[in-house]
Amino acid sequence: MILILLILVTVIITAIVVISIAWTSVSNTNNLPPGSFGWPFIGESLALLRAGWDGVPERFVQERIEKHGSPLAFKTSLLGDRMVVMCGGAGNKFLFANENKLVAVWWPSPVRKLFGKCLITIRGDEAKWMRKMLLSYLSPDAFATHYAATMDSVTRHHIQLHWRGNDELNVYQTVKRYAFELACSLFLSLEDPNQLAKLAYLFSIFLKGIIELPIDIPGTRFYKAMKAATAIRTQLMTLIKQRREALEKGTAASSSSQDLLSHLLTSSDENGKYLTEFEIANNILLLLFAGHDTSTSTITLIMKRLAEHPDVYNKVLKEQLEISKAKEAGELLKWDDIQKMRYTWNVVSEVMRLNPPIIGAFREALVDFEYAGYTIPKGWKLYWHAVSTHKDEANFREVEKFDPSRFEGAGVTTPYTYVPFGGGSRMCIGKEFARLNILVFLHNVVTNFKWDLLVPDEKIEYDPIGTPAKGLPIRLHPHQV
């Protein structure tokens, strides 16, 4: 036993020495931006995570710009990889404009392991084909013809079932349930309460492991997330096999014949190649995550701001009531109605400026290149940070002030300074889905209720998505009919 312990200690010490030597050699690379790699393996990951937990994710970037005196770029190590943080609109512009030329999409090990082979983890022609195929389902044209009325119907049912008759409720938990059930309905035609509850529980565990150190040992959040991802895929694979059989036999229900699952099973590239069932499961896992977690966060934070700013709430209510008055009793929303929600979308845009749904994303250098006088080596990772750009005084006046008027008229005129959905060829394909989802929900909740916050000045934590610490408990006040 003692001999085994000595061997283990020797192995650990050797590993630490090797990593330290590698770290030292990396730090000696010439002409890199200034910065620090922090501890071996851990790097500065804890500082990044802690800033999010404290509710100030921009602090990580702002402190290092000030410390290293480099407003355009600095080096660091995050989640096990050395990388350069590209700061501000200039950094965003460089990365978005050079996609598949100097840089390509990349995600840290936890993301790659959890999501597997899917749209966000592949590159090149395969990624272009997959993006094109998914966009044919998630495009504005598709929403204009199919989904506005469906979303409105689902939302009305949710409001009637879970909001009416309640004096108080927890916004985040209630909206999360709604957004997940909506995504499952539209993507999978899945409405079984038991299956929905099981998937929702697994996704809550999955979410916590996405931005974590990839320590895959029992007890860690990453380990639990990997287990949850496996269980989600198992459930999805069962649904995929059942749907394939139904399509082959011609017994698929009419609703499911137009959902995302059937679309992926029946679509091929120009050479007749189809996605494998495992690839379909991975992409549905991705879209279920993106289709409900980010929307839930944004809707919750919008409701927080509307409660804090009654004047803004009244303007939103006025706009939504004008839309309602122009419709027949019981008539569902149409795509044209969504286009009339201009002020409401300005409010949404300002909330996403202050609290973007995703605080940043990653790229990888395909070749050595020069940026801002520095040399970025091939293979290095790059990080752009939406929230620090959105809270840069050089881009927005009174950055902490909630002011939807910023987006009136021409709106934000400086390119690449407002990037809640990313930019360039890798801009989030779910942008229109999120826009429609958020506006339809706000129309229904605002025309039915006003509300008070039960926890004023509730802290917003990022873990990894921005969420009020207690879930935004509110007291509801139904409008008098």
N, C-alpha and C positions, 0 to 999 in steps of 0.2 A: 504494500500500500504506500509506504514512504517513497519507494522507488518510482511509483506511478506519479505521485505528487511532484517529485523532483523533475521528472520528465516534463510534466505539464507546465511547471514554472519556467523551465528552460525554454520550452516552445514559446510561451507568452513573451518572455524577455527578448528572445530572438526576433519575434514578430515586431515588437515595439521598436527595437533597434533598426530593423530593416525599414520600417515605415518612416522612422525619424530621419534616416539617411536619405530616403526618397524625397521626403518633405524638404530637406535641406537643399538637395540638388535642384528641386523645383524652384525654390526661393532664389536660387542663383541664376535663373534664366534671365538673359539680358533684355533690357528695354521693355519690360512688362510695366503696366500701370502700378502706381504705389499701392500698398495695402498689406494685409497680414493674412496668413493661412491659419492662424490659431493653432489649436491642438491637432496632433496627428489623428486622422480619421474623423474626429468630431468637428474639427475646424472651427468655424464661427456659427455652426448650426444652432446652438443653444441661444445665441444672441438674436438670431433671426426668429426663432420660435417664441422666445420670451417677449419680443416686441409685439408679436401678434397676440399673445395671451394677455398682454397689458393693454391691448386696444389701440396701440399706436404703431402699426406695421411699417409706416414710413420712417420710423426712428432708426431702423437698421441702416438704411441708405443714407439718411441725412447725417447721422453721427460720423459715418466713415468718409463722407465727402468733406466734412469739416475737419476731421482728424488728419486725413491724408492730403488735404489741399488740392484735390483733383475733382472738379465738378462734372467731368465727362465720363470718367471710368475709374474703377479701382479693382484690385484683385482680392480674392477671398477664397474660402473653401466652405462648401455647403453640402450637407447630406452625402459626404464621402467623396466629392469631386472638387478639384481645383477649378476656378472659373473667374471670369471677369464680369463685373456688373456694369452694364452700359446704362448711363444715367440720362434721364430727361428725353425731350422730344428728339434731340439729335441722335441719341442712341437707338430710340425706337425706329426712327426713319432709316438708319443704316441697316438695322437687322431686317426690317420688313421689306426693304427694297432689294436686299441681297439674298433673299431666300432661294435656295438651290443653286446659288452662284458661289458666294463666299461662306454662307452658313446654311444649316439645315435644322429642322425641328429635332429636339432632343429633350428627354425628361430624365430626372434622376432615377436611380435604381428602384426605389419603392414604387414609383408610378409605372415603370416598365413591367415590373414583376406583377403588380396588382391588375393592370389592365390587359397585359398580354399584347398580342399582335392585333392592332386596331388602327383606326384613322390617326390618332394622335401619336402613335409610336412607329409609323412607317414613313418612308420617304419615296421620292422619285415618281416614276410612271404609275406604280401600284397605288400610291397615295392619291395621285390625280384621278385615277379611275374610281377609287373608293369614294373620294370626295364628290365627284360628279354624280355617282349613283345615289349617295345620301342626299345631296342637294336637290335631286329630282323629287324627293319626298318632302324635304324641308324648305323648299324655295317659297318666295312670296306668292308665286302663281298657284302653288299647291294649297297654300293657306287661304288664298282668295276664293278658291272654288270649293273647298271642302271643310275647313276646320274652325272658322270663326263661330258658326252656329253651334257646332258640336261642343266647343269649349264653353260657350255661353250656357248651353243646356246643362252640362256637367256642373258648372259653377253655381247655377241657380239651385240645383238639387243639393249641392254641398252646403250652401248658405242656409237653405231651409232645414236641413238635417242637423247641422252642427253649430249654427249661429243663433237662429231664432229660438227664443225661449230661454236663452242663457243671459244672465246678468253680467257674468264675468267669464273670460276664457284666456288661455295662453295662446297668443297669436302664432308663435313659431311652431309649436307642436301641432296646432290645428291646420295651419297652412301647409306644413310639411306633409301631413296626411293627404290633404287635397291635391297638392302638386304631384305626389307620388302616384296616387290613384289615377289622376288625369294622364300622366305619362304612360302608365301601364295600359290604360284603356286605349290611347291613341297608337301606341307602338306595338302592343301585343294583343289587344282586345281582351285583356285579362281583367276580370271583375270578381273572381272568387275571393270572398273575404279572408279565408284561411291562407290562401296562397299570397295574397297581398300583404297580410300581416307578417307572414314569415319573411318575405322579401324585404319589407320595410325595416324589420329588425336587423336583418343581415347588412343592409346598406348603412344603417347607423353605426355599425362596428367598422365596416369597410372604410367609411369616410375618415375615421380618426387615424388611419394608418398611411394616408396618401403622402403627407408631408412629414415624414418621420425618418430617423436614422434606420437603415435597413438591417436591423438586428432581429434575425428570425429565430428567436428562442422563446420557449413558453413564458407567458406573463407579459411580454412586450406588446405594445399596441400594434406594431407591424405584424407580429406573429398572428395576433387575433384577426387582423385585417386580411391576411393571406388565407386563413381558414374560412373567413366569411366569403371572400371572393370565390373560393372553390365551391362552397355551398350554393352561392348565387348561380355560378355556371352550371352546376348540376341541375338546378331547377329550370334554368333557361334551356338547357339541352333537351330536357324532357318535353318542354313546350315546343321546341323547334321540330323534334322528331314527330310529335303529334300533328303539327301543322303540315309538315311535308306529306305525311300520309293522307291527311284530309284534302290537300291540294291535288295529289295524284289520283285520289278516288272521286274528286269533284264534290266533296261533302263539306268544304270549308264554308262557314257562314258568310253572308254577304258583307257584314261589318269587318270581319277579319280578312276578307279578300282584298281590302284596301289599306290595311295597316302596314307598319314598317316591316314586321316580320315576314309577311307574305311578299312584300316588295323585294326584300333581300334574298328570299328563297327563289324568286322567279326572274331576277335580273342578272345579266351577264355582261362581260366586256365585248369588244368588237370581235374577239377571237372565240367567243362562246364559253369563256371561263367563268365559273360561278364561285362564289365564296364557299368555303367549307363551313360545316355546321359550327365548328369551334370558332371560326372567324366571325360568324354571325353572332354567336353568343357574346364574344368580346365587344363587338360594336354596339350591341344592344345594352350590355352592361355600361359602356361608356355613355350612351345617350340617356339611359335611365338616371345615371348619376348627374350628368350635365342638365338634364331636363327637369330635375326637381330640386336638387340641393341649392343651386345658384339662384333659381327663381324664388324659392322659399326665403332665402336670405334677403333678397332684394325687396320682395313684397313686405316682409316683416319690418325692414328698416324704413320703407316708405310710410307704413302706418305709424311708425314711431315719429317720423318727421311731421306728418299731417296732424298728429295730436299736439305736437309742440308748436305748430304754426297754424292757428285757426284761420288766419287770413288766406293762407295757401289752400287749406282744406275747402274753404268757401268757394274759391275760384274753381277748384276741381269739381266740386259738387255742382256748381252752376253749369259748367261745360257738359257734365254727364247727364244732368236733367234735361238740357236742351236736346241731347241725342235721344233720350227716352221719349220726350214729348212728340218727337217727329215720327214715332213708330206706333203701330197698332198695338192694342193691349195684348200682351203675351208674345209679341213678335220677337224673334231672336236677333241678336246682333249679326250684322253682315260686315264684310271686309271694308266697305265704304264707311261704315260707322267708325271703325278703328282709325281711319285716316283723319277723322274729325277731332280726335282726341289730342290736339296739338299741345295745349297747355299741360294736360296731364302727363304727356310724354316729356315735356320740359322738366317737370317735377321728378319723374323717374330718372332722367338724365343727370340731374343734380345730385340725387341720392347716389347714383352709381359713380359720380365724380368723387364724392366724399368717401364712399364705401364700395369700391369696385367688387363685383362678384368673385373675380379671381385677381389676387394682388400682384401676380407676376407669372412669367413663363420663361422657358429655356430654349437655347439654340446650341449648336456645336459648330466650331470652325472647321470647314472642309479643307482649307488651305491656310498657310501663313498669310496674314494680311496686316495692313497698317490702319490704325484708327487713332485719331487725335494725337498723332506723334508717337504712339506706342506700337509695338509689334505683338500681335496676338498669334501664338503658335497653332498650327494645325492640331486638331484633336481637343483643344481647350473648349470648355463649356462657357456659355454666355447667358446672362440673366438680365431680363428687362423687368422693370418694376412699375406697374401701373399707378399704385397709390402714391408713391413719392413724386411721380410726374404730376399727378392731379393736385398735389398739395405743394407745388412749387410756386412761390410768389412771382417768379418770372413768367409763369403761364397764366395764373389766375389771381385777380385782385381779391384781397380779404379771403384767403383760401379756406379758412375754417367757417366762414359764414354760409348759411344755407340760403341760396339765392337762385331760384329757377329762372329768373330773367336773363341769366347768362346765356341761355340757349334760345332766346327769342331772336327772330330775324335770321341773320346769317349764322348766329350761334358762335361756337368756338371757331375762330378763323385761323389760328396757328396750327398747321398740320402736325399730327403725331403727339399732341399734348393731351388729348382726350382719347383714351384707348381701353375702355372697359371690355371690349370684345376682341382686343388684339388688333392686328392690321395685316395688310398685304395678302399674299395668296393663302396664308394660313389663318385668316380671320375666322372667328368662331362660326361654324355653320349653323349653330342653333340660335343665332341672333334674332331672326324673325319669329321663331317659335317662342323665345323668351318674351319678345315684345308683345306678341299677341296674348300670351298667357297672362302677363302682368296687367295689361290694359283691360282685358276682359274681367279679371278678378277685381280690379279697382273699381270698374264701372258698377259691379254688383254690390260690393261692400259699401262704397260711398253713397250710393242711392238708397241704401237700406239703413245705414247706421252712422252715428257719430260715436266717438269713444274717448275715454280718458285713460291716461296711463296710471297704473297702480304703483309703479316704481319709477318716479321721476328721475331723470338723468341716469337711467340704467346704462351700465358699462357695456360696450360692444367688444366682444372677444373674437379673435381670429384663430380657428382651430380646425381646419385651415381657412374656413369661410366665415365671414363676419356674422356674428349672432349675438343678440342681447343676452347678457349673462344669465338672466332668469327666464328668457324666452318671451319677453314682452307681455306680461299679464295686463289685461285692460278691462275696463267696465264699459259695457255696451249701452247705447241709448238709441233705440229704434226710432226712425222718423215717424211722425204721426201722419197717417194717411188721411 
